[in-house]
Amino acid sequence: MLSSKDLVGSTIKKEEATEKKPYKIGASDKQNEYLHYAWMISKNEDFIYTLLAENGQVNHDRKHTVSYWRCHSWKNGVTIKGKWYGNVIDKSYCQLPEPKGYWRLGNDWGFCGTSDSYQPIVRYDDRFMKDPGWQLDQCWNFFRNGTRIYGKDKINETKNQVVWK
């Protein structure tokens, strides 16, 4: 199996070259290379469709357009998502008075919407923006270990964006 270091410019074994791979319709060669790597490490169609639903652009450095405020409780470690509507923040989710809770703006990044609040160890790792293969490895770990990836709810909407050849 290829590692993330082999992603760019790799020589694929003959048996790997003959199996069908996902191609996003209208995507660049680089974007499809990322999908091929995701397929190679996972062999899971739902993972491919989830990446497309979550990111859309198959882009490792994408900042997702939805920002949100999170209420963090210092007392019990509970994190609750608030909703962000343009310049209006619905903080009704957070019933914690100061200093027990605080609000922090959060963003999701990359292939699978890695959160700078929920997954800071991955998000702020130096490899996150520099090594797309490493980032896809982390996404696959999130997916197979049950971490919530919101794109998974919309995989049926992305199945028509992929051809397998």
Residue pairs with C-beta under 8 A, 6 or more apart in sequence:
1 40
1 41
2 10
2 12
2 37
2 40
3 133
4 37
4 131
4 132
4 133
4 134
4 136
4 137
5 131
5 133
6 133
7 33
7 34
7 37
7 132
7 133
8 33
8 133
16 40
20 164
20 165
21 32
21 35
21 36
21 39
21 164
21 165
22 32
22 35
22 36
22 38
22 39
22 45
22 48
22 162
22 163
22 164
23 32
23 35
23 162
23 163
23 164
23 165
24 31
24 32
24 35
24 52
24 58
24 161
24 162
25 161
25 162
25 163
27 35
27 58
31 57
31 58
31 59
32 58
34 58
34 60
34 111
34 132
34 136
35 48
35 51
35 58
35 162
37 132
37 133
37 136
38 47
38 48
38 51
38 111
38 136
38 139
38 140
39 48
41 136
41 137
41 140
42 48
42 140
42 143
42 144
44 143
44 144
46 152
46 155
47 139
47 140
47 143
47 144
48 162
49 155
49 156
49 158
49 159
49 162
50 112
50 143
50 149
50 151
50 152
50 155
51 58
51 111
51 112
51 139
51 151
52 58
52 151
52 158
52 161
52 162
53 151
53 152
53 153
53 154
53 155
53 157
53 158
54 111
54 112
54 113
54 149
54 150
54 151
54 152
55 62
55 64
55 110
55 111
55 112
55 113
55 151
58 111
59 110
59 111
60 110
60 111
60 129
60 132
60 135
60 136
61 109
61 110
61 129
62 109
62 110
62 111
63 107
63 108
63 109
64 107
64 108
64 109
64 113
66 84
66 108
67 84
67 105
67 106
67 107
68 81
68 82
68 83
68 84
68 105
68 106
69 82
69 84
69 89
69 91
69 103
69 104
69 105
69 106
70 79
70 80
70 81
70 82
70 103
70 104
70 106
70 117
71 79
71 80
71 81
71 82
71 91
71 93
71 94
71 96
71 101
71 102
71 103
72 79
72 101
72 102
72 103
72 104
72 117
73 79
73 80
73 96
73 100
73 101
74 99
74 100
74 101
74 102
75 96
75 100
79 117
79 118
80 93
80 94
81 93
82 89
82 90
82 91
82 92
82 93
82 94
82 103
83 89
83 90
83 93
89 103
91 103
94 101
94 103
104 117
106 115
106 116
106 117
106 118
107 115
107 116
108 114
108 115
108 116
109 115
109 116
109 123
109 128
110 123
110 128
110 129
110 135
110 139
111 132
111 135
111 136
111 139
112 138
112 139
112 142
112 143
112 149
112 151
113 149
113 150
113 151
114 122
114 123
114 128
114 135
114 138
114 139
114 142
115 123
116 123
116 124
119 142
119 147
122 128
122 138
125 134
127 134
127 135
128 134
128 135
128 138
139 149
141 147
142 149
143 149
143 152
151 158
